[in-house]
C-alpha cells in the first residue's frame, strides 16, 4: 500500500512544500503528488500541502526528493531548471487534463504559451477555456509550469498562488521571461531622455552624451528575416552581402526572403550557387527550421520575452552568435538595456571616452556597464556615435 508524505523547504521565493507517494518496501521510486508555492505564512503553506496530498509530515525525505528540492532552490536562485524528467502522480485528473499537463511540461524555462496555443499543443485546438480550467486545478505548479501560460495577446491571465500576478511575474523573470513588453527606445526623444539620466550617473560620459545623434528603429522585419539577413552579411562588405542577398531573393517569386518552409525545400546547391558558403547555407536552413518549431519567436511573441531569453533561444541556432542577437535587440526591438561587450568598436570608443591607453576587455566593459543600468543601450549608441563624430 502506497504511503504519502510531505516536507517543507526554504527557497529564495519563500517556504515551499512538496508531497510524494512511496510504495512502502517495494522499491518504487517516489512520485510527486503535490507542490505548494509559498503562502502568506509557513503554517498556511504546510496546511495547503497537507490538504492537497492527504499526507503526513515526513520524518525521512527520500534521496530523489532531496535532489529535486535542491533543483527547485537553484531554480528560484535564478538558475532555471527543466523539471520534465520529474516523476509525477497524475492518477487523479482526467484524460483531458493529463493531455494539457503533458503539453505544458514541454514548455521550457524562458518561454510562454497562451491558453489557445497550449490547447493546440495538447491536440485539442479551440479548447482554450477548458485548458484554463485544467491549469487552475494543477496539483504541481512549477513542475507543471502553469506560470508560463498567458491569456490571449500575451496578457497575464490569472494565477491562484499567493501574491497572484506578482508571484507569476517574479517566477517568469527568474526564467528570463516577462509579463508584458520590456521597456524600449521608440524614438530619438526616448534616447535623449536616457542620455540625460546617464549623464547624472556617469559624468565621464557627459561629453559623449552631449553630441548630436541619430537613431531609427527598424521594426519592419520579423525575427526570422532579421536573422537571415544578418547571417548573409556576416564577414562581408555591405555591398557584397547585398549582392548575394539579391541573388537569394531572386530565387523566389516577388524577389523576397522566402518563407521558412520554402527555404527548407530549396536545394543547398541553389543557395551555394547564389554565393552562400556551406556554413551559411546550413545556418539559413537552421534558422528556417527553428522558426517553424518556435525557437525563433514570432513578432508578437518576441515582444514579451526578456533579453536573455531571446539571446538563449537564438544563439542555439547554427551560425548565430550573441553579438548578432544583441544587434537585433538594439536596432530592431529597441531594447533599453543591452551592452554588447564583445563589440570592438564599442570597446574602442570606451577607451576614448575614459582616456584609457588600450581598449578594455569584455569583462571590464561589463563591469563598467553596471553603472549604466538600465540604459546601457543608450550608452552603447552614444559611444558608437562618438567614433563617427
Buried (B, 14 or more C-beta within 10 A) or exposed (E): EBEBBBBBBEBEBBBBBBBBBBEEEEEEEBBBBBBBBBBEEBEBBBBBBBEBBEBEEBEEBBEBBEEBBEBBBBBBEEEBBBBEEBBBBBEEBEEBBBBBBBBBBBBBBBBBBBBBBBBBBBEBEEBBEBBBEBBEEBBBBBBBBBBBBBBEEBEBBEBBBBBEBEBBBBBBBBBBBBBEEBBBBEEEEBBBBBBEEBBEEBEEBEEBBEEEBEBEBEBEBBBBBBBBBBBBBBEBEEEEBBBBBEBBBEBBEEEEBBBBEBBBEBEEEEBEEBBBBEEBBBBBBBBBBBBBEBBBBEBEBBBBBBBEBBBBBBEEBBBBBBBBBBBBBBBBBBBBBBBBBBBEBBBBBBBBBBEEEEBBEBEBBBEBBEEBEEBBBBBBBBBBBBEEE
